[in-house]
């Protein structure tokens, strides 16, 4: 794949400020590394300073910010600080997630649903509201969150997970309509995967093939490519990372 190029001719997303939420995960590290390598100013957000340093301390130029993304007031404070320090975020890549499953409908627990709702939906709800105006003002504003193919084919065992992911997708589409209504050049999109794969998972299970999984490095390249693809092609859409990379190449 060639380097994605923005409409302005610069490698995407060079010169932009991108907030990565859930940055201590394998996908967060991959996205922060990719965006930094492409010239973005990356603000990595996590809930624990030690985990942020352990995960991202080796990446030069990545700014670490501690924030409880389930706390709306804390997220508003974070967004205000980002605007004061950088002039405003151009991108928000939401990678906060988690998985809880059960044997069927009757064994979906209140605790598991509450965890998923807080981790997957509330964090997106809070961050997208807090950063909405900054993204809407940016000529290349982009909001993206990872969703799952489970939304298309939910099972009784994954009911809570699929329902919360579906809620997140609905929210992303609503944000997309808001950008359009407000006359913004920004875009909101869902990056849809079956599941994510990283090198540690491969090392732990060398005999497993992981069919249909998306490697976090490919997710990271897709996140960078978002800034090169015209907003009209991704706003309100749900797109597999491979399809987004093909759009950027095309």
ZAMARGU-4260 file (C-alpha; in steps of 0.2 Angstrom, whole numbers, plus 5000, padded with zeros to 4 digits):
<rodrens>
0) 5000/5000/5000 | 5006/5017/4996 | 5005/5031/5009 | 4988/5039/5010 | 4988/5057/5003
5) 4976/5070/5009 | 4966/5081/4997 | 4978/5095/5001 | 4992/5084/4995 | 5001/5080/5012
10) 5003/5063/5018 | 4987/5059/5029 | 4986/5064/5043 | 5002/5075/5044 | 5000/5091/5054
15) 4984/5086/5062 | 4980/5083/5080 | 4972/5066/5084 | 4965/5060/5101 | 4966/5041/5103
20) 4954/5035/5116 | 4958/5018/5124 | 4976/5020/5119 | 4984/5007/5131 | 4976/4993/5121
25) 4986/4984/5107 | 4975/4993/5094 | 4978/5009/5103 | 4997/5007/5103 | 4996/5002/5084
30) 4985/5017/5080 | 4996/5029/5090 | 5012/5022/5082 | 5005/5024/5064 | 4998/5041/5066
35) 5014/5048/5074 | 5024/5040/5060 | 5013/5049/5047 | 5016/5066/5056 | 5001/5068/5067
40) 5001/5075/5084 | 4994/5061/5094 | 4986/5063/5111 | 4984/5046/5119 | 4971/5044/5132
45) 4970/5031/5145 | 4963/5029/5163 | 4980/5025/5172 | 4996/5034/5170 | 5007/5019/5173
50) 4998/5009/5159 | 5000/5023/5147 | 5018/5024/5151 | 5021/5006/5149 | 5011/5005/5133
55) 5017/5021/5124 | 5032/5027/5133 | 5043/5020/5119 | 5034/5031/5106 | 5042/5048/5104
60) 5030/5062/5102 | 5015/5054/5109 | 5007/5065/5122 | 4999/5055/5137 | 4983/5061/5145
65) 4975/5052/5160 | 4956/5053/5160 | 4941/5042/5165 | 4931/5042/5149 | 4915/5036/5158
70) 4915/5053/5168 | 4907/5067/5157 | 4914/5081/5167 | 4932/5074/5166 | 4930/5072/5147
75) 4924/5089/5145 | 4939/5095/5155 | 4951/5085/5144 | 4943/5092/5128 | 4945/5110/5135
80) 4963/5106/5138 | 4966/5099/5121 | 4958/5114/5113 | 4969/5126/5124 | 4985/5117/5120
85) 4983/5113/5102 | 4969/5124/5095 | 4957/5109/5093 | 4957/5091/5089 | 4955/5086/5071
90) 4952/5067/5074 | 4945/5056/5088 | 4949/5038/5086 | 4938/5028/5099 | 4946/5011/5104
95) 4938/5009/5121 | 4929/4992/5121 | 4929/4975/5129 | 4920/4959/5128 | 4907/4949/5139
100) 4897/4934/5133 | 4886/4921/5141 | 4878/4905/5137 | 4861/4913/5131 | 4848/4926/5134
105) 4844/4921/5151 | 4862/4921/5157 | 4866/4939/5151 | 4870/4947/5167 | 4866/4965/5173
110) 4885/4966/5178 | 4891/4962/5161 | 4879/4973/5152 | 4883/4988/5163 | 4902/4985/5160
115) 4899/4984/5141 | 4888/5000/5141 | 4900/5010/5151 | 4916/5004/5142 | 4909/5004/5124
120) 4895/5016/5123 | 4896/5029/5137 | 4914/5032/5133 | 4910/5036/5115 | 4895/5046/5121
125) 4905/5057/5132 | 4920/5059/5120 | 4910/5063/5104 | 4900/5076/5113 | 4915/5084/5121
130) 4925/5085/5105 | 4911/5087/5093 | 4913/5106/5090 | 4932/5104/5088 | 4930/5090/5075
135) 4916/5100/5066 | 4927/5115/5064 | 4942/5105/5056 | 4943/5104/5037 | 4947/5085/5040
140) 4938/5081/5056 | 4936/5063/5058 | 4927/5053/5072 | 4929/5034/5071 | 4925/5019/5082
145) 4927/5001/5081 | 4912/4991/5079 | 4909/4972/5076 | 4901/4960/5063 | 4891/4954/5078
150) 4879/4968/5075 | 4874/4960/5058 | 4873/4942/5065 | 4870/4943/5084 | 4869/4927/5094
155) 4860/4923/5110 | 4877/4922/5118 | 4884/4938/5112 | 4867/4948/5114 | 4873/4961/5126
160) 4889/4964/5117 | 4880/4965/5100 | 4866/4977/5107 | 4879/4989/5114 | 4889/4989/5098
165) 4873/4992/5088 | 4869/5007/5100 | 4887/5014/5097 | 4884/5013/5078 | 4868/5022/5079
170) 4876/5035/5089 | 4890/5037/5076 | 4877/5039/5062 | 4868/5052/5072 | 4884/5062/5074
175) 4887/5060/5055 | 4870/5068/5052 | 4875/5082/5064 | 4890/5085/5054 | 4880/5086/5038
180) 4867/5097/5045 | 4879/5109/5052 | 4888/5111/5036 | 4904/5103/5042 | 4917/5094/5032
185) 4920/5082/5046 | 4915/5063/5045 | 4909/5050/5058 | 4911/5032/5054 | 4912/5014/5061
190) 4926/5003/5057 | 4919/4985/5057 | 4929/4970/5062 | 4925/4952/5066 | 4938/4953/5080
195) 4955/4961/5082 | 4972/4952/5082 | 4989/4956/5088 | 5006/4948/5088 | 5004/4943/5107
200) 4989/4933/5102 | 4998/4924/5088 | 5012/4920/5100 | 5001/4913/5113 | 4992/4902/5101
205) 5004/4898/5087 | 4993/4884/5079 | 4978/4895/5078 | 4973/4903/5061 | 4962/4917/5067
210) 4951/4917/5051 | 4943/4934/5047 | 4952/4943/5061 | 4959/4961/5058 | 4977/4964/5063
215) 4978/4979/5074 | 4992/4986/5062 | 4979/4985/5048 | 4966/4994/5059 | 4979/5007/5062
220) 4983/5010/5043 | 4964/5012/5041 | 4963/5025/5054 | 4976/5035/5046 | 4968/5032/5029
225) 4952/5040/5035 | 4960/5057/5034 | 4963/5055/5016 | 4946/5048/5010 | 4933/5062/5006
230) 4921/5064/5020 | 4906/5061/5009 | 4913/5043/5006 | 4914/5038/5025 | 4902/5049/5034
235) 4888/5039/5042 | 4895/5023/5035 | 4901/5006/5042 | 4916/5000/5034 | 4928/4986/5036
240) 4946/4992/5037 | 4951/4983/5021 | 4938/4992/5011 | 4943/5009/5018 | 4961/5005/5014
245) 4956/5001/4996 | 4946/5018/4995 | 4962/5027/5000 | 4973/5018/4987 | 4960/5021/4974
</rodrens>
